[in-house]
Amino acid sequence: MPDLKFKPVTHDHTAFIEKAKLRQGFKKAYDDLEEEYSLVREMLAARARVGLSQEAVAELMGTTKSAISRLEAAGKHAPSVTTLKKYAQAVGCHLEIKFVPEHV
C-alpha cells in the first residue's frame, strides 16, 4: 500500500499573496473569490490536522486524487453540500454552514 501520509511543502502564503496583489487585476479577482479561498483554507487546514494526503482523502470518499485536487482549488467549481459533508467526514470533521447577517 502506498504511503498516504500528508507531507506539507513550506510556503509563505501571505507573502505570496501580497506580492501577487501588485499585479494588475489580481487584487480584484482575488477579492471576488474571498469566500472560496476561505473555504479552501479551512479544508486544507482540516486535512493537515489529521495528516492525510489527497490520495487518502480520495480513498475515504470513494473518489480520485484529481477530484480532491479540484475540490481544494478555489474558483474552479462550486462543490455540493453533499461533497463537502463527505470531505468533512473523511478528515474527521462535521460540516457547519451559517448565514451571518451583514449588519447587526
Secondary structure, 3 states (H helix, E strand, C coil): CCCCECCCCCCCHHHHHHHHCCCCCHHHHHHHCHHHHHHHHHHHHHHHHHCECHHHHHHHHCCCHHHHHHHCCCCCCCCCHHHHHHHHHHCCCCCCCCCCCCCC
